[in-house]
């Protein structure tokens, strides 16, 4: 198990990735259907969920895990269709 400070730092990077994707989409630099956007959301969400698990913050495990898995599902559907 990793220590709380390391988990917190990793989570901060993951959430930053989510926010970058969000802002790029909001200002029309990236489509919400682009593979890059979906991959940024999948990685950011799943890593944030993993960190939240280590920090024992279950509401964020559910939120970020759902976010990441949904983005991953959509990414894989686009990638392999």
N, CA, C and O of each residue as an XYZ file, in Angstrom:
324
protein
N       0.847     -1.187      0.000
C       0.000      0.000      0.000
C       0.884      1.239      0.000
O       1.928      1.279      0.652
N       0.446      2.246     -0.743
C       1.222      3.479     -0.809
C       0.796      4.425      0.306
O      -0.306      4.312      0.843
N       1.672      5.348      0.643
C       1.339      6.288      1.709
C       0.372      7.354      1.182
O       0.233      7.546     -0.026
N      -0.278      8.024      2.098
C      -1.334      8.982      1.750
C      -0.813     10.148      0.926
O      -1.501     10.614      0.017
N       0.375     10.624      1.222
C       0.921     11.763      0.480
C       1.171     11.396     -0.982
O       0.867     12.180     -1.880
N       1.719     10.219     -1.220
C       1.956      9.764     -2.589
C       0.635      9.582     -3.332
O       0.504     10.000     -4.483
N      -0.346      8.958     -2.674
C      -1.663      8.772     -3.291
C      -2.292     10.123     -3.620
O      -2.891     10.296     -4.681
N      -2.154     11.059     -2.719
C      -2.702     12.395     -2.938
C      -2.046     13.077     -4.137
O      -2.730     13.711     -4.941
N      -0.739     12.951     -4.260
C      -0.026     13.570     -5.380
C      -0.407     12.924     -6.713
O      -0.603     13.623     -7.707
N      -0.510     11.603     -6.737
C      -0.913     10.903     -7.954
C      -2.340     11.308     -8.332
O      -2.641     11.530     -9.505
N      -3.202     11.401     -7.340
C      -4.594     11.795     -7.572
C      -4.666     13.221     -8.134
O      -5.487     13.506     -9.005
N      -3.821     14.096     -7.644
C      -3.810     15.479     -8.137
C      -3.452     15.516     -9.623
O      -4.043     16.287    -10.379
N      -2.502     14.702    -10.046
C      -2.128     14.639    -11.459
C      -3.285     14.084    -12.284
O      -3.567     14.589    -13.371
N      -3.954     13.054    -11.782
C      -5.090     12.452    -12.496
C      -6.229     13.454    -12.653
O      -6.820     13.562    -13.727
N      -6.533     14.175    -11.603
C      -7.610     15.170    -11.665
C      -7.213     16.321    -12.585
O      -8.061     16.873    -13.286
N      -5.948     16.684    -12.588
C      -5.474     17.713    -13.517
C      -5.686     17.261    -14.963
O      -6.099     18.058    -15.805
N      -5.410     16.008    -15.251
C      -5.640     15.453    -16.586
C      -7.116     15.556    -16.971
O      -7.443     15.920    -18.100
N      -8.001     15.235    -16.032
C      -9.437     15.362    -16.280
C      -9.824     16.812    -16.568
O     -10.613     17.083    -17.473
N      -9.271     17.723    -15.807
C      -9.600     19.135    -15.991
C      -9.068     19.685    -17.313
O      -9.733     20.495    -17.958
N      -7.883     19.253    -17.715
C      -7.342     19.685    -19.007
C      -8.262     19.217    -20.130
O      -8.588     19.989    -21.032
N      -8.680     17.949    -20.076
C      -9.600     17.419    -21.089
C     -10.905     18.210    -21.097
O     -11.432     18.540    -22.159
N     -11.419     18.510    -19.914
C     -12.670     19.265    -19.801
C     -12.538     20.650    -20.438
O     -13.384     21.048    -21.238
N     -11.483     21.382    -20.087
C     -11.308     22.727    -20.627
C     -11.067     22.709    -22.133
O     -11.589     23.560    -22.853
N     -10.284     21.748    -22.614
C     -10.066     21.647    -24.059
C     -11.376     21.398    -24.791
O     -11.601     21.925    -25.880
N     -12.232     20.594    -24.186
C     -13.538     20.336    -24.791
C     -14.441     21.568    -24.713
O     -15.105     21.906    -25.693
N     -14.473     22.227    -23.589
C     -15.351     23.380    -23.408
C     -15.011     24.532    -24.343
O     -15.894     25.282    -24.759
N     -13.728     24.672    -24.675
C     -13.316     25.768    -25.544
C     -13.065     25.305    -26.979
O     -12.361     25.954    -27.751
N     -13.673     24.149    -27.309
C     -13.698     23.624    -28.684
C     -12.323     23.324    -29.282
O     -12.137     23.433    -30.493
N     -11.363     22.948    -28.439
C     -10.073     22.499    -28.936
C     -10.036     20.979    -29.111
O      -9.140     20.438    -29.759
N     -11.025     20.304    -28.523
C     -11.070     18.855    -28.580
C     -12.523     18.409    -28.515
O     -13.291     18.883    -27.678
N     -12.892     17.497    -29.404
C     -14.257     16.979    -29.436
C     -14.466     15.979    -28.296
O     -13.542     15.270    -27.899
N     -15.681     15.936    -27.786
C     -15.991     14.969    -26.729
C     -16.021     13.539    -27.263
O     -16.107     12.590    -26.484
N     -15.953     13.380    -28.567
C     -15.921     12.052    -29.171
C     -14.532     11.659    -29.676
O     -14.366     10.578    -30.242
N     -13.534     12.522    -29.481
C     -12.190     12.188    -29.951
C     -11.559     11.125    -29.055
O     -11.836     11.048    -27.858
N     -10.714     10.321    -29.661
C     -10.041      9.265    -28.891
C      -9.164      9.853    -27.799
O      -9.079      9.300    -26.702
N      -8.511     10.969    -28.091
C      -7.638     11.604    -27.092
C      -8.438     12.040    -25.872
O      -8.035     11.793    -24.735
N      -9.566     12.684    -26.111
C     -10.424     13.147    -25.012
C     -10.896     11.965    -24.163
O     -10.834     12.009    -22.935
N     -11.366     10.915    -24.830
C     -11.863      9.746    -24.105
C     -10.752      9.046    -23.333
O     -10.964      8.589    -22.210
N      -9.568      8.962    -23.934
C      -8.451      8.321    -23.248
C      -7.995      9.147    -22.048
O      -7.673      8.588    -21.000
N      -7.965     10.473    -22.192
C      -7.614     11.338    -21.057
C      -8.607     11.135    -19.914
O      -8.208     11.068    -18.751
N      -9.893     11.036    -20.236
C     -10.914     10.827    -19.218
C     -10.823      9.435    -18.602
O     -10.997      9.281    -17.393
N     -10.552      8.423    -19.418
C     -10.434      7.060    -18.900
C      -9.244      6.948    -17.953
O      -9.376      6.430    -16.844
N      -8.091      7.429    -18.384
C      -6.891      7.348    -17.535
C      -7.064      8.199    -16.283
O      -6.811      7.732    -15.173
N      -7.493      9.438    -16.457
C      -7.672     10.321    -15.302
C      -8.678      9.777    -14.311
O      -8.433      9.795    -13.105
N      -9.811      9.293    -14.806
C     -10.847      8.767    -13.915
C     -10.421      7.508    -13.191
O     -10.652      7.374    -11.989
N      -9.799      6.578    -13.909
C      -9.404      5.317    -13.274
C      -8.249      5.505    -12.288
O      -8.222      4.872    -11.232
N      -7.307      6.367    -12.630
C      -6.206      6.636    -11.698
C      -6.730      7.371    -10.462
O      -6.318      7.068     -9.343
N      -7.628      8.329    -10.657
C      -8.218      9.037     -9.511
C      -9.028      8.083     -8.635
O      -9.024      8.217     -7.412
N      -9.719      7.125     -9.243
C     -10.472      6.132     -8.466
C      -9.523      5.265     -7.656
O      -9.777      4.981     -6.485
N      -8.429      4.845     -8.280
C      -7.436      4.015     -7.587
C      -6.843      4.766     -6.394
O      -6.700      4.203     -5.308
N      -6.502      6.029     -6.600
C      -5.954      6.838     -5.499
C      -6.994      7.040     -4.401
O      -6.673      6.965     -3.215
N      -8.228      7.292     -4.793
C      -9.297      7.478     -3.806
C      -9.504      6.217     -2.987
O      -9.821      6.290     -1.799
N      -9.328      5.063     -3.614
C      -9.411      3.780     -2.886
C      -8.332      3.724     -1.810
O      -8.599      3.325     -0.676
N      -7.117      4.124     -2.167
C      -6.015      4.114     -1.206
C      -6.215      5.149     -0.101
O      -5.733      4.969      1.017
N      -6.918      6.219     -0.413
C      -7.198      7.252      0.585
C      -8.487      6.975      1.353
O      -8.864      7.736      2.245
N      -9.166      5.870      0.997
C     -10.405      5.434      1.660
C     -11.511      6.492      1.547
O     -12.180      6.816      2.528
N     -11.686      7.017      0.342
C     -12.734      8.000      0.066
C     -13.695      7.351     -0.937
O     -13.605      7.585     -2.142
N     -14.607      6.540     -0.419
C     -15.464      5.710     -1.265
C     -16.371      6.484     -2.233
O     -16.573      6.016     -3.354
N     -16.924      7.639     -1.857
C     -17.747      8.355     -2.844
C     -16.963      8.697     -4.114
O     -17.510      8.646     -5.216
N     -15.692      9.042     -3.959
C     -14.883      9.365     -5.128
C     -14.416      8.123     -5.874
O     -14.168      8.187     -7.078
N     -14.295      7.008     -5.189
C     -14.010      5.752     -5.882
C     -15.160      5.458     -6.848
O     -14.938      5.105     -8.006
N     -16.379      5.608     -6.359
C     -17.557      5.344     -7.194
C     -17.645      6.365     -8.334
O     -17.824      5.985     -9.491
N     -17.520      7.644     -8.017
C     -17.619      8.702     -9.023
C     -16.548      8.558    -10.094
O     -16.858      8.467    -11.282
N     -15.292      8.539     -9.673
C     -14.187      8.505    -10.625
C     -14.106      7.167    -11.356
O     -13.758      7.118    -12.536
N     -14.431      6.076    -10.648
C     -14.435      4.771    -11.292
C     -15.484      4.688    -12.385
O     -15.223      4.158    -13.465
N     -16.661      5.207    -12.109
C     -17.721      5.232    -13.122
C     -17.321      6.109    -14.292
O     -17.526      5.738    -15.448
N     -16.760      7.254    -14.006
C     -16.291      8.185    -15.029
C     -15.246      7.502    -15.915
O     -15.351      7.525    -17.141
N     -14.254      6.904    -15.292
C     -13.174      6.269    -16.031
C     -13.633      5.065    -16.842
O     -13.235      4.904    -17.996
N     -14.465      4.219    -16.247
C     -14.945      3.027    -16.961
C     -15.860      3.398    -18.125
O     -15.814      2.764    -19.179
N     -16.684      4.414    -17.938
C     -17.559      4.864    -19.021
C     -16.735      5.413    -20.188
O     -17.014      5.106    -21.346
N     -15.729      6.218    -19.882
C     -14.865      6.761    -20.934
C     -14.081      5.645    -21.621
O     -13.903      5.669    -22.839
N     -13.612      4.670    -20.846
C     -12.881      3.544    -21.423
C     -13.783      2.727    -22.344
O     -13.361      2.329    -23.429
N     -15.011      2.477    -21.922
C     -15.982      1.745    -22.744
C     -16.205      2.456    -24.076
O     -16.178      1.829    -25.136
N     -16.427      3.773    -24.013
C     -16.655      4.552    -25.228
C     -15.412      4.558    -26.107
O     -15.513      4.434    -27.327
N     -14.240      4.702    -25.495
C     -12.979      4.689    -26.238
C     -12.795      3.369    -26.972
O     -12.443      3.359    -28.152
N     -13.027      2.267    -26.292
C     -12.860      0.956    -26.911
C     -13.870      0.725    -28.024
O     -13.548      0.096    -29.031
N     -15.088      1.228    -27.853
C     -16.095      1.112    -28.911
C     -15.687      1.887    -30.157
O     -15.893      1.415    -31.275
N     -15.116      3.060    -29.977
C     -14.656      3.844    -31.123
C     -13.407      3.202    -31.728
O     -13.277      3.117    -32.949
N     -12.502      2.759    -30.882
C     -11.230      2.210    -31.331
C     -11.416      0.954    -32.186
O     -10.722      0.771    -33.186
N     -12.345      0.101    -31.794
C     -12.484     -1.190    -32.443
C     -13.758     -1.335    -33.280
O     -14.186     -2.449    -33.583
N     -14.357     -0.208    -33.648
C     -15.559     -0.316    -34.488
C     -15.253     -0.036    -35.939
O     -16.151     -0.084    -36.779
